[in-house]
Amino acid sequence: GSFLAVSNGRSVFAFRLDSAKSNDAHDPSNESPPSALEVTPIQVQLPSKLRRVNATALHFCGNVLFVADSAKRQIHMIHLKDETGGENIDEESSELSMSTFSIPKHQQTKDVELPIQSIHTTSSGKYVVAMSHYRNHGIHIFQKDGNNGSAIYKHHWTIPSLGGFDARPAALTFMQKKLLAIATYQSHIYIFDLENKKLSPWSETNGFPIQSDTWTMDSICLRDFPTRLMCRNGSQLIMSSFGTFSVIDTNQPIPEFCRFVPEKHIRRRIYRKPVPLDIAENPWLQPRVSKPITDEDEESNDEDEEETDTNEKNKDKTSEPDPDKISRACTVCLQYNNILHMNFLGPNEMVVVEQPWLDVVETLPDPLQRRVYGCN
């Protein structure tokens, strides 16, 4: 891109990036690589109103900068000029055109006021999407009205609630020109047709909201939640979390079981139906009754232990699903862990940035005090 925008929590700054090749001729006898491009940032004077905005999200669509002002529930749109000059940052600039459109207010009864998390646009700029992590009314779609020079955005649609608390939107991306894919904290995916304001045929087969019996039996993101959603070839969705990423083919229905790569990875979970969160994660919430233990109770406990061992052995034999039920329509990759970023470099080339925890621990200082297990 030609521009860079940053925010320090108090104001917004924009820079035009001027790049030039190094004048030093590369010597073939020199084994060192040639010099890289020299990039010089030149600050662009923004309107005075924008310098005092606490921006929570920034997004570029060509030379148009979108700035999210969560405090006022507004999005500012500034047309930047890709021209030389303008190095004097003290001169007041009135040439940059700026427009503002507000996010509609909805009655939030129990939700905390959450900031605008991200802004997304189609490649043509026809649609602008503002996303926050609200359970209700968290995604707002705006549609362009007018030509590029005098275009303004008007509110087009607000995505309805996607279910319960864990169904809050976590990530989204555009598919083709009018389809919007949304991933929730439950690792469920919804695809909406923005023009017709309805679900796509693929999502209609999964139901709304998605139930456990209409979605895959596997935990796609394991214990994590989606942090990024990308589209490839207009039909494949890549959903990543901190420890996994999955590839879902929307040309096929969601399978009952997904394919794991590598197949025998240590972090691969045993196939089983999901259990309620309060019992699975918090077993101490189950009611307990205290009573004196008798000899009959001890005998019954021994029989229960033998029965449990038998069930565990049978469970190990039948834990793997039928290979015929595993589909390539959903592939979960467990090869990487602690994923910080991932994106495509080309049609068939993707980069994954990961940060191993051991490298982080090595940078930490020695502990001030370490308690030895078993000592008072």
BALOBA-1460 file (C-alpha; in Angstrom, 3 decimals):
// residues 376
<rec num="1" residu="g" x="0.000" y="0.000" z="0.000"/>
<rec num="2" residu="s" x="0.910" y="3.637" z="-0.364"/>
<rec num="3" residu="f" x="-0.282" y="4.770" z="3.061"/>
<rec num="4" residu="l" x="0.142" y="3.877" z="6.716"/>
<rec num="5" residu="a" x="-2.240" y="4.823" z="9.539"/>
<rec num="6" residu="v" x="-1.609" y="4.462" z="13.269"/>
<rec num="7" residu="s" x="-3.376" y="5.476" z="16.468"/>
<rec num="8" residu="n" x="-1.880" y="5.981" z="19.912"/>
<rec num="9" residu="g" x="-5.174" y="6.051" z="21.809"/>
<rec num="10" residu="r" x="-5.425" y="9.846" z="21.695"/>
<rec num="11" residu="s" x="-5.165" y="10.770" z="18.024"/>
<rec num="12" residu="v" x="-4.804" y="9.349" z="14.519"/>
<rec num="13" residu="f" x="-1.783" y="9.772" z="12.264"/>
<rec num="14" residu="a" x="-1.498" y="9.000" z="8.547"/>
<rec num="15" residu="f" x="1.676" y="8.694" z="6.485"/>
<rec num="16" residu="r" x="2.329" y="8.420" z="2.788"/>
<rec num="17" residu="l" x="5.054" y="5.872" z="2.024"/>
<rec num="18" residu="d" x="7.522" y="7.018" z="-0.623"/>
<rec num="19" residu="s" x="9.781" y="4.215" z="-1.797"/>
<rec num="20" residu="a" x="12.916" y="4.532" z="-3.878"/>
<rec num="21" residu="k" x="15.540" y="2.075" z="-5.023"/>
<rec num="22" residu="s" x="19.008" y="2.338" z="-3.608"/>
<rec num="23" residu="n" x="21.517" y="4.149" z="-5.831"/>
<rec num="24" residu="d" x="24.298" y="1.780" z="-4.879"/>
<rec num="25" residu="a" x="25.059" y="-0.572" z="-7.749"/>
<rec num="26" residu="h" x="25.120" y="-4.195" z="-6.723"/>
<rec num="27" residu="d" x="28.499" y="-5.845" z="-7.145"/>
<rec num="28" residu="p" x="28.145" y="-9.412" z="-8.483"/>
<rec num="29" residu="s" x="31.331" y="-10.426" z="-6.661"/>
<rec num="30" residu="n" x="29.804" y="-9.321" z="-3.366"/>
<rec num="31" residu="e" x="27.989" y="-12.180" z="-1.648"/>
<rec num="32" residu="s" x="25.699" y="-9.868" z="0.314"/>
<rec num="33" residu="p" x="22.176" y="-9.464" z="-1.093"/>
<rec num="34" residu="p" x="21.239" y="-6.239" z="-2.895"/>
<rec num="35" residu="s" x="19.893" y="-3.369" z="-0.847"/>
<rec num="36" residu="a" x="16.170" y="-3.294" z="-0.202"/>
<rec num="37" residu="l" x="13.865" y="-0.453" z="-1.104"/>
<rec num="38" residu="e" x="14.200" y="2.637" z="1.017"/>
<rec num="39" residu="v" x="10.792" y="3.666" z="2.375"/>
<rec num="40" residu="t" x="10.358" y="7.203" z="3.616"/>
<rec num="41" residu="p" x="7.174" y="7.988" z="5.600"/>
<rec num="42" residu="i" x="5.775" y="11.477" z="5.010"/>
<rec num="43" residu="q" x="3.065" y="12.577" z="7.392"/>
<rec num="44" residu="v" x="-0.240" y="13.583" z="5.877"/>
<rec num="45" residu="q" x="-2.131" y="16.372" z="7.530"/>
<rec num="46" residu="l" x="-5.539" y="15.057" z="8.557"/>
<rec num="47" residu="p" x="-8.585" y="17.179" z="9.374"/>
<rec num="48" residu="s" x="-8.436" y="18.696" z="12.840"/>
<rec num="49" residu="k" x="-11.506" y="16.738" z="13.944"/>
<rec num="50" residu="l" x="-9.730" y="13.468" z="13.292"/>
<rec num="51" residu="r" x="-6.619" y="14.316" z="15.294"/>
<rec num="52" residu="r" x="-8.530" y="14.017" z="18.560"/>
<rec num="53" residu="v" x="-10.251" y="10.713" z="17.822"/>
<rec num="54" residu="n" x="-9.481" y="7.651" z="19.923"/>
<rec num="55" residu="a" x="-9.559" y="5.170" z="17.061"/>
<rec num="56" residu="t" x="-10.312" y="1.546" z="17.936"/>
<rec num="57" residu="a" x="-10.086" y="0.257" z="14.346"/>
<rec num="58" residu="l" x="-8.445" y="1.449" z="11.122"/>
<rec num="59" residu="h" x="-8.970" y="0.127" z="7.624"/>
<rec num="60" residu="f" x="-7.851" y="1.073" z="4.102"/>
<rec num="61" residu="c" x="-9.824" y="0.539" z="0.921"/>
<rec num="62" residu="g" x="-7.579" y="1.877" z="-1.790"/>
<rec num="63" residu="n" x="-6.772" y="5.464" z="-0.849"/>
<rec num="64" residu="v" x="-9.787" y="5.738" z="1.470"/>
<rec num="65" residu="l" x="-9.109" y="5.521" z="5.195"/>
<rec num="66" residu="f" x="-11.872" y="4.363" z="7.558"/>
<rec num="67" residu="v" x="-11.504" y="5.313" z="11.218"/>
<rec num="68" residu="a" x="-13.753" y="3.850" z="13.931"/>
<rec num="69" residu="d" x="-14.679" y="6.215" z="16.756"/>
<rec num="70" residu="s" x="-16.264" y="3.901" z="19.327"/>
<rec num="71" residu="a" x="-16.872" y="6.672" z="21.834"/>
<rec num="72" residu="k" x="-19.319" y="8.418" z="19.490"/>
<rec num="73" residu="r" x="-20.356" y="5.255" z="17.613"/>
<rec num="74" residu="q" x="-19.199" y="6.765" z="14.317"/>
<rec num="75" residu="i" x="-17.017" y="5.836" z="11.365"/>
<rec num="76" residu="h" x="-15.048" y="8.562" z="9.589"/>
<rec num="77" residu="m" x="-14.084" y="8.191" z="5.925"/>
<rec num="78" residu="i" x="-11.155" y="10.232" z="4.549"/>
<rec num="79" residu="h" x="-10.004" y="10.333" z="0.923"/>
<rec num="80" residu="l" x="-6.213" y="10.514" z="0.870"/>
<rec num="81" residu="k" x="-4.288" y="11.786" z="-2.143"/>
<rec num="82" residu="d" x="-1.536" y="9.624" z="-3.550"/>
<rec num="83" residu="e" x="0.590" y="12.545" z="-4.662"/>
<rec num="84" residu="t" x="3.966" y="14.005" z="-3.814"/>
<rec num="85" residu="g" x="4.224" y="17.053" z="-1.670"/>
<rec num="86" residu="g" x="2.505" y="17.930" z="1.545"/>
<rec num="87" residu="e" x="5.612" y="17.502" z="3.641"/>
<rec num="88" residu="n" x="4.674" y="20.500" z="5.752"/>
<rec num="89" residu="i" x="2.603" y="18.917" z="8.485"/>
<rec num="90" residu="d" x="1.919" y="22.205" z="10.282"/>
<rec num="91" residu="e" x="-0.113" y="23.625" z="7.454"/>
<rec num="92" residu="e" x="-3.855" y="23.194" z="7.921"/>
<rec num="93" residu="s" x="-5.226" y="21.003" z="5.153"/>
<rec num="94" residu="s" x="-8.760" y="21.498" z="3.891"/>
<rec num="95" residu="e" x="-8.343" y="19.579" z="0.647"/>
<rec num="96" residu="l" x="-8.942" y="16.126" z="2.134"/>
<rec num="97" residu="s" x="-12.598" y="15.260" z="1.872"/>
<rec num="98" residu="m" x="-14.086" y="13.639" z="4.947"/>
<rec num="99" residu="s" x="-17.498" y="12.199" z="5.672"/>
<rec num="100" residu="t" x="-18.986" y="10.511" z="8.725"/>
<rec num="101" residu="f" x="-21.717" y="7.930" z="9.152"/>
<rec num="102" residu="s" x="-23.101" y="6.729" z="12.465"/>
<rec num="103" residu="i" x="-23.830" y="3.241" z="13.711"/>
<rec num="104" residu="p" x="-27.511" y="2.851" z="14.608"/>
<rec num="105" residu="k" x="-28.264" y="2.659" z="18.295"/>
<rec num="106" residu="h" x="-29.989" y="-0.416" z="19.662"/>
<rec num="107" residu="q" x="-31.240" y="-0.932" z="23.158"/>
<rec num="108" residu="q" x="-28.592" y="-2.902" z="24.998"/>
<rec num="109" residu="t" x="-30.147" y="-4.177" z="28.219"/>
<rec num="110" residu="k" x="-27.387" y="-6.346" z="29.696"/>
<rec num="111" residu="d" x="-24.450" y="-5.969" z="27.310"/>
<rec num="112" residu="v" x="-21.499" y="-3.795" z="28.265"/>
<rec num="113" residu="e" x="-20.615" y="-1.007" z="25.858"/>
<rec num="114" residu="l" x="-18.051" y="-2.689" z="23.597"/>
<rec num="115" residu="p" x="-15.809" y="-0.907" z="21.084"/>
<rec num="116" residu="i" x="-15.831" y="-1.370" z="17.336"/>
<rec num="117" residu="q" x="-13.391" y="-4.232" z="16.897"/>
<rec num="118" residu="s" x="-12.747" y="-4.142" z="13.147"/>
<rec num="119" residu="i" x="-13.841" y="-2.619" z="9.842"/>
<rec num="120" residu="h" x="-14.103" y="-4.603" z="6.621"/>
<rec num="121" residu="t" x="-14.882" y="-3.570" z="3.049"/>
<rec num="122" residu="t" x="-15.402" y="-5.282" z="-0.258"/>
<rec num="123" residu="s" x="-12.730" y="-4.779" z="-2.900"/>
<rec num="124" residu="s" x="-14.980" y="-2.357" z="-4.778"/>
<rec num="125" residu="g" x="-15.955" y="-0.511" z="-1.627"/>
<rec num="126" residu="k" x="-19.660" y="-1.154" z="-2.117"/>
<rec num="127" residu="y" x="-20.155" y="-2.527" z="1.391"/>
<rec num="128" residu="v" x="-18.581" y="-1.507" z="4.687"/>
<rec num="129" residu="v" x="-18.974" y="-3.752" z="7.749"/>
<rec num="130" residu="a" x="-18.353" y="-2.654" z="11.326"/>
<rec num="131" residu="m" x="-17.999" y="-5.501" z="13.820"/>
<rec num="132" residu="s" x="-18.021" y="-5.555" z="17.605"/>
<rec num="133" residu="h" x="-18.348" y="-8.487" z="19.994"/>
<rec num="134" residu="y" x="-21.930" y="-7.764" z="20.976"/>
<rec num="135" residu="r" x="-24.187" y="-10.760" z="21.338"/>
<rec num="136" residu="n" x="-27.019" y="-8.733" z="19.783"/>
<rec num="137" residu="h" x="-26.609" y="-6.159" z="17.006"/>
<rec num="138" residu="g" x="-22.852" y="-6.658" z="16.792"/>
<rec num="139" residu="i" x="-22.436" y="-6.418" z="13.011"/>
<rec num="140" residu="h" x="-23.651" y="-3.470" z="10.942"/>
<rec num="141" residu="i" x="-23.526" y="-3.282" z="7.142"/>
<rec num="142" residu="f" x="-23.368" y="-0.010" z="5.222"/>
<rec num="143" residu="q" x="-23.862" y="0.365" z="1.468"/>
<rec num="144" residu="k" x="-22.314" y="2.975" z="-0.798"/>
<rec num="145" residu="d" x="-24.685" y="5.511" z="-2.270"/>
<rec num="146" residu="g" x="-23.405" y="7.732" z="-5.066"/>
<rec num="147" residu="n" x="-20.236" y="8.001" z="-7.161"/>
<rec num="148" residu="n" x="-16.717" y="7.652" z="-5.862"/>
<rec num="149" residu="g" x="-16.171" y="11.397" z="-5.637"/>
<rec num="150" residu="s" x="-19.296" y="12.173" z="-3.644"/>
<rec num="151" residu="a" x="-20.147" y="8.721" z="-2.307"/>
<rec num="152" residu="i" x="-21.692" y="8.359" z="1.106"/>
<rec num="153" residu="y" x="-22.561" y="5.252" z="3.065"/>
<rec num="154" residu="k" x="-26.017" y="4.520" z="4.389"/>
<rec num="155" residu="h" x="-27.032" y="1.842" z="6.851"/>
<rec num="156" residu="h" x="-28.102" y="-1.249" z="4.919"/>
<rec num="157" residu="w" x="-28.644" y="-4.033" z="7.457"/>
<rec num="158" residu="t" x="-27.842" y="-5.235" z="10.971"/>
<rec num="159" residu="i" x="-27.083" y="-8.932" z="11.359"/>
<rec num="160" residu="p" x="-29.502" y="-10.543" z="13.853"/>
<rec num="161" residu="s" x="-28.379" y="-12.349" z="16.972"/>
<rec num="162" residu="l" x="-26.506" y="-15.577" z="16.209"/>
<rec num="163" residu="g" x="-27.592" y="-17.439" z="19.336"/>
<rec num="164" residu="g" x="-26.446" y="-17.541" z="22.944"/>
<rec num="165" residu="f" x="-23.515" y="-15.976" z="24.767"/>
<rec num="166" residu="d" x="-20.817" y="-18.030" z="23.021"/>
<rec num="167" residu="a" x="-22.365" y="-17.233" z="19.634"/>
<rec num="168" residu="r" x="-20.947" y="-13.723" z="19.609"/>
<rec num="169" residu="p" x="-19.136" y="-12.809" z="16.364"/>
<rec num="170" residu="a" x="-15.393" y="-13.432" z="16.537"/>
<rec num="171" residu="a" x="-14.197" y="-12.942" z="12.938"/>
<rec num="172" residu="l" x="-15.625" y="-12.297" z="9.490"/>
<rec num="173" residu="t" x="-14.642" y="-11.996" z="5.843"/>
<rec num="174" residu="f" x="-16.212" y="-11.305" z="2.479"/>
<rec num="175" residu="m" x="-16.845" y="-14.054" z="-0.059"/>
<rec num="176" residu="q" x="-17.242" y="-13.104" z="-3.694"/>
<rec num="177" residu="k" x="-19.073" y="-9.770" z="-4.014"/>
<rec num="178" residu="k" x="-22.157" y="-9.995" z="-1.845"/>
<rec num="179" residu="l" x="-21.571" y="-12.856" z="0.610"/>
<rec num="180" residu="l" x="-20.417" y="-12.234" z="4.168"/>
<rec num="181" residu="a" x="-19.036" y="-15.119" z="6.264"/>
<rec num="182" residu="i" x="-19.111" y="-14.803" z="10.072"/>
<rec num="183" residu="a" x="-17.371" y="-17.093" z="12.590"/>
<rec num="184" residu="t" x="-18.623" y="-17.162" z="16.182"/>
<rec num="185" residu="y" x="-16.887" y="-18.030" z="19.434"/>
<rec num="186" residu="q" x="-18.480" y="-21.485" z="19.171"/>
<rec num="187" residu="s" x="-16.564" y="-22.019" z="15.890"/>
<rec num="188" residu="h" x="-19.831" y="-21.925" z="13.949"/>
<rec num="189" residu="i" x="-19.886" y="-20.273" z="10.535"/>
<rec num="190" residu="y" x="-22.763" y="-18.357" z="8.987"/>
<rec num="191" residu="i" x="-22.846" y="-17.010" z="5.432"/>
<rec num="192" residu="f" x="-25.227" y="-14.147" z="4.630"/>
<rec num="193" residu="d" x="-26.383" y="-12.763" z="1.301"/>
<rec num="194" residu="l" x="-26.109" y="-9.006" z="1.793"/>
<rec num="195" residu="e" x="-28.153" y="-7.993" z="-1.234"/>
<rec num="196" residu="n" x="-31.153" y="-10.152" z="-0.339"/>
<rec num="197" residu="k" x="-30.591" y="-9.892" z="3.454"/>
<rec num="198" residu="k" x="-30.854" y="-13.610" z="4.096"/>
<rec num="199" residu="l" x="-28.809" y="-16.747" z="4.691"/>
<rec num="200" residu="s" x="-26.960" y="-18.371" z="1.824"/>
<rec num="201" residu="p" x="-28.124" y="-21.835" z="0.667"/>
<rec num="202" residu="w" x="-25.120" y="-23.418" z="2.433"/>
<rec num="203" residu="s" x="-26.083" y="-21.859" z="5.774"/>
<rec num="204" residu="e" x="-29.761" y="-22.652" z="5.321"/>
<rec num="205" residu="t" x="-28.934" y="-26.361" z="5.379"/>
<rec num="206" residu="n" x="-27.168" y="-25.880" z="8.740"/>
<rec num="207" residu="g" x="-30.119" y="-24.072" z="10.301"/>
<rec num="208" residu="f" x="-30.335" y="-20.818" z="12.227"/>
<rec num="209" residu="p" x="-29.089" y="-20.733" z="14.854"/>
<rec num="210" residu="i" x="-26.813" y="-23.725" z="14.336"/>
<rec num="211" residu="q" x="-27.510" y="-26.677" z="16.617"/>
<rec num="212" residu="s" x="-25.064" y="-29.375" z="17.651"/>
<rec num="213" residu="d" x="-26.822" y="-32.019" z="15.561"/>
<rec num="214" residu="t" x="-26.465" y="-29.944" z="12.363"/>
<rec num="215" residu="w" x="-22.769" y="-29.145" z="12.787"/>
<rec num="216" residu="t" x="-19.649" y="-31.285" z="12.815"/>
<rec num="217" residu="m" x="-19.026" y="-33.495" z="15.854"/>
<rec num="218" residu="d" x="-15.410" y="-32.328" z="16.088"/>
<rec num="219" residu="s" x="-14.173" y="-29.258" z="17.910"/>
<rec num="220" residu="i" x="-12.674" y="-27.310" z="15.037"/>
<rec num="221" residu="c" x="-10.739" y="-24.821" z="17.177"/>
<rec num="222" residu="l" x="-10.195" y="-27.213" z="20.087"/>
<rec num="223" residu="r" x="-10.302" y="-25.073" z="23.245"/>
<rec num="224" residu="d" x="-9.645" y="-21.822" z="21.376"/>
<rec num="225" residu="f" x="-11.907" y="-19.499" z="19.440"/>
<rec num="226" residu="p" x="-11.557" y="-18.108" z="15.891"/>
<rec num="227" residu="t" x="-9.231" y="-15.159" z="15.575"/>
<rec num="228" residu="r" x="-9.140" y="-14.808" z="11.788"/>
<rec num="229" residu="l" x="-11.332" y="-15.814" z="8.859"/>
<rec num="230" residu="m" x="-10.137" y="-15.766" z="5.244"/>
<rec num="231" residu="c" x="-11.652" y="-16.718" z="1.906"/>
<rec num="232" residu="r" x="-9.868" y="-18.574" z="-0.867"/>
<rec num="233" residu="n" x="-11.155" y="-19.189" z="-4.405"/>
<rec num="234" residu="g" x="-14.508" y="-17.712" z="-3.465"/>
<rec num="235" residu="s" x="-15.713" y="-20.936" z="-1.812"/>
<rec num="236" residu="q" x="-13.082" y="-22.114" z="0.698"/>
<rec num="237" residu="l" x="-12.992" y="-20.598" z="4.175"/>
<rec num="238" residu="i" x="-9.847" y="-20.722" z="6.312"/>
<rec num="239" residu="m" x="-10.620" y="-20.230" z="9.994"/>
<rec num="240" residu="s" x="-7.654" y="-19.882" z="12.332"/>
<rec num="241" residu="s" x="-7.297" y="-19.814" z="16.091"/>
<rec num="242" residu="f" x="-4.247" y="-19.709" z="18.348"/>
<rec num="243" residu="g" x="-3.467" y="-23.398" z="17.930"/>
<rec num="244" residu="t" x="-5.240" y="-24.591" z="14.782"/>
<rec num="245" residu="f" x="-6.550" y="-23.549" z="11.436"/>
<rec num="246" residu="s" x="-9.230" y="-25.300" z="9.431"/>
<rec num="247" residu="v" x="-10.211" y="-25.295" z="5.773"/>
<rec num="248" residu="i" x="-13.944" y="-25.566" z="5.054"/>
<rec num="249" residu="d" x="-15.306" y="-26.103" z="1.560"/>
<rec num="250" residu="t" x="-18.673" y="-24.376" z="1.253"/>
<rec num="251" residu="n" x="-19.426" y="-26.204" z="-1.984"/>
<rec num="252" residu="q" x="-20.063" y="-29.286" z="0.140"/>
<rec num="253" residu="p" x="-22.209" y="-29.735" z="3.261"/>
<rec num="254" residu="i" x="-20.492" y="-29.645" z="6.623"/>
<rec num="255" residu="p" x="-19.399" y="-33.231" z="7.433"/>
<rec num="256" residu="e" x="-20.107" y="-35.172" z="10.581"/>
<rec num="257" residu="f" x="-16.382" y="-35.684" z="11.177"/>
<rec num="258" residu="c" x="-13.456" y="-33.595" z="9.963"/>
<rec num="259" residu="r" x="-10.091" y="-34.718" z="8.640"/>
<rec num="260" residu="f" x="-7.149" y="-33.952" z="10.950"/>
<rec num="261" residu="v" x="-3.616" y="-33.213" z="9.733"/>
<rec num="262" residu="p" x="-1.404" y="-34.781" z="11.053"/>
<rec num="263" residu="e" x="-3.695" y="-37.714" z="11.752"/>
<rec num="264" residu="k" x="-1.886" y="-38.860" z="14.927"/>
<rec num="265" residu="h" x="-1.085" y="-35.490" z="16.454"/>
<rec num="266" residu="i" x="-0.850" y="-35.360" z="20.252"/>
<rec num="267" residu="r" x="-3.357" y="-32.492" z="20.453"/>
<rec num="268" residu="r" x="-5.985" y="-34.365" z="18.501"/>
<rec num="269" residu="r" x="-9.076" y="-34.851" z="20.615"/>
<rec num="270" residu="i" x="-11.081" y="-38.024" z="21.059"/>
<rec num="271" residu="y" x="-14.226" y="-37.941" z="18.973"/>
<rec num="272" residu="r" x="-17.192" y="-37.397" z="21.224"/>
<rec num="273" residu="k" x="-20.344" y="-35.375" z="21.461"/>
<rec num="274" residu="p" x="-20.050" y="-32.007" z="23.226"/>
<rec num="275" residu="v" x="-21.158" y="-31.919" z="26.827"/>
<rec num="276" residu="p" x="-22.587" y="-28.943" z="28.729"/>
<rec num="277" residu="l" x="-19.953" y="-26.402" z="29.691"/>
<rec num="278" residu="d" x="-20.869" y="-26.200" z="33.367"/>
<rec num="279" residu="i" x="-20.417" y="-29.943" z="33.837"/>
<rec num="280" residu="a" x="-17.466" y="-30.517" z="31.528"/>
<rec num="281" residu="e" x="-15.330" y="-27.574" z="32.663"/>
<rec num="282" residu="n" x="-16.676" y="-27.179" z="36.197"/>
<rec num="283" residu="p" x="-17.407" y="-30.619" z="37.665"/>
<rec num="284" residu="w" x="-17.517" y="-29.146" z="41.162"/>
<rec num="285" residu="l" x="-20.881" y="-27.605" z="40.269"/>
<rec num="286" residu="q" x="-22.532" y="-31.009" z="40.442"/>
<rec num="287" residu="p" x="-24.549" y="-31.488" z="43.658"/>
<rec num="288" residu="r" x="-22.838" y="-33.681" z="46.225"/>
<rec num="289" residu="v" x="-24.374" y="-35.481" z="49.198"/>
<rec num="290" residu="s" x="-22.237" y="-36.490" z="52.172"/>
<rec num="291" residu="k" x="-23.130" y="-39.628" z="54.109"/>
<rec num="292" residu="p" x="-21.323" y="-42.258" z="56.175"/>
<rec num="293" residu="i" x="-19.601" y="-44.968" z="54.111"/>
<rec num="294" residu="t" x="-20.647" y="-48.525" z="54.874"/>
<rec num="295" residu="d" x="-19.261" y="-51.899" z="53.826"/>
<rec num="296" residu="e" x="-22.015" y="-52.240" z="51.214"/>
<rec num="297" residu="d" x="-20.973" y="-48.928" z="49.664"/>
<rec num="298" residu="e" x="-17.359" y="-50.094" z="49.387"/>
<rec num="299" residu="e" x="-18.431" y="-53.299" z="47.610"/>
<rec num="300" residu="s" x="-20.645" y="-51.357" z="45.221"/>
<rec num="301" residu="n" x="-17.757" y="-48.949" z="44.529"/>
<rec num="302" residu="d" x="-15.505" y="-51.878" z="43.588"/>
<rec num="303" residu="e" x="-18.131" y="-53.137" z="41.141"/>
<rec num="304" residu="d" x="-18.491" y="-49.653" z="39.654"/>
<rec num="305" residu="e" x="-14.731" y="-49.392" z="39.153"/>
<rec num="306" residu="e" x="-14.645" y="-52.733" z="37.311"/>
<rec num="307" residu="e" x="-17.542" y="-51.622" z="35.121"/>
<rec num="308" residu="t" x="-15.818" y="-48.290" z="34.427"/>
<rec num="309" residu="d" x="-12.599" y="-50.050" z="33.371"/>
<rec num="310" residu="t" x="-14.573" y="-52.237" z="30.967"/>
<rec num="311" residu="n" x="-16.338" y="-49.231" z="29.479"/>
<rec num="312" residu="e" x="-13.030" y="-47.384" z="29.043"/>
<rec num="313" residu="k" x="-11.567" y="-50.343" z="27.147"/>
<rec num="314" residu="n" x="-14.589" y="-50.505" z="24.877"/>
<rec num="315" residu="k" x="-14.440" y="-46.732" z="24.413"/>
<rec num="316" residu="d" x="-10.815" y="-46.930" z="23.249"/>
<rec num="317" residu="k" x="-11.819" y="-49.455" z="20.604"/>
<rec num="318" residu="t" x="-14.695" y="-47.362" z="19.275"/>
<rec num="319" residu="s" x="-13.355" y="-43.834" z="19.790"/>
<rec num="320" residu="e" x="-12.270" y="-43.438" z="16.177"/>
<rec num="321" residu="p" x="-15.075" y="-42.611" z="13.727"/>
<rec num="322" residu="d" x="-15.898" y="-44.556" z="10.624"/>
<rec num="323" residu="p" x="-13.371" y="-43.530" z="7.910"/>
<rec num="324" residu="d" x="-16.211" y="-43.272" z="5.420"/>
<rec num="325" residu="k" x="-17.750" y="-40.480" z="7.511"/>
<rec num="326" residu="i" x="-14.567" y="-38.352" z="7.469"/>
<rec num="327" residu="s" x="-14.773" y="-35.763" z="4.708"/>
<rec num="328" residu="r" x="-12.261" y="-33.419" z="3.124"/>
<rec num="329" residu="a" x="-14.914" y="-30.728" z="3.187"/>
<rec num="330" residu="c" x="-13.523" y="-29.839" z="6.627"/>
<rec num="331" residu="t" x="-9.795" y="-30.237" z="7.314"/>
<rec num="332" residu="v" x="-8.247" y="-29.238" z="10.647"/>
<rec num="333" residu="c" x="-4.491" y="-28.579" z="10.723"/>
<rec num="334" residu="l" x="-2.707" y="-29.080" z="14.064"/>
<rec num="335" residu="q" x="0.808" y="-28.562" z="12.715"/>
<rec num="336" residu="y" x="1.225" y="-25.062" z="14.176"/>
<rec num="337" residu="n" x="0.741" y="-23.625" z="17.643"/>
<rec num="338" residu="n" x="0.635" y="-20.130" z="19.173"/>
<rec num="339" residu="i" x="-0.327" y="-18.605" z="15.828"/>
<rec num="340" residu="l" x="0.069" y="-14.832" z="15.745"/>
<rec num="341" residu="h" x="-0.792" y="-14.145" z="12.109"/>
<rec num="342" residu="m" x="-1.510" y="-15.935" z="8.863"/>
<rec num="343" residu="n" x="-2.289" y="-14.731" z="5.369"/>
<rec num="344" residu="f" x="-1.849" y="-15.592" z="1.716"/>
<rec num="345" residu="l" x="1.227" y="-14.546" z="-0.253"/>
<rec num="346" residu="g" x="-0.101" y="-15.957" z="-3.507"/>
<rec num="347" residu="p" x="-2.818" y="-18.213" z="-4.893"/>
<rec num="348" residu="n" x="-1.245" y="-21.372" z="-3.422"/>
<rec num="349" residu="e" x="1.176" y="-19.939" z="-0.871"/>
<rec num="350" residu="m" x="0.374" y="-19.041" z="2.721"/>
<rec num="351" residu="v" x="2.527" y="-17.675" z="5.534"/>
<rec num="352" residu="v" x="1.989" y="-18.623" z="9.195"/>
<rec num="353" residu="v" x="3.670" y="-16.682" z="12.007"/>
<rec num="354" residu="e" x="3.887" y="-18.542" z="15.312"/>
<rec num="355" residu="q" x="5.520" y="-17.735" z="18.648"/>
<rec num="356" residu="p" x="6.639" y="-20.788" z="20.674"/>
<rec num="357" residu="w" x="6.122" y="-20.377" z="24.404"/>
<rec num="358" residu="l" x="9.621" y="-21.647" z="25.217"/>
<rec num="359" residu="d" x="11.124" y="-18.721" z="23.318"/>
<rec num="360" residu="v" x="9.000" y="-16.351" z="25.392"/>
<rec num="361" residu="v" x="10.006" y="-18.018" z="28.675"/>
<rec num="362" residu="e" x="13.701" y="-17.673" z="27.819"/>
<rec num="363" residu="t" x="13.328" y="-13.895" z="27.629"/>
<rec num="364" residu="l" x="11.839" y="-13.654" z="31.132"/>
<rec num="365" residu="p" x="14.038" y="-12.939" z="34.172"/>
<rec num="366" residu="d" x="14.665" y="-15.498" z="36.891"/>
<rec num="367" residu="p" x="11.837" y="-15.912" z="39.397"/>
<rec num="368" residu="l" x="12.118" y="-13.953" z="42.627"/>
<rec num="369" residu="q" x="10.798" y="-16.879" z="44.624"/>
<rec num="370" residu="r" x="10.068" y="-20.458" z="43.691"/>
<rec num="371" residu="r" x="8.214" y="-22.779" z="46.006"/>
<rec num="372" residu="v" x="9.383" y="-26.377" z="46.008"/>
<rec num="373" residu="y" x="6.558" y="-28.895" z="45.842"/>
<rec num="374" residu="g" x="6.162" y="-30.771" z="49.117"/>
<rec num="375" residu="c" x="7.870" y="-28.137" z="51.257"/>
<rec num="376" residu="n" x="6.070" y="-25.754" z="53.619"/>
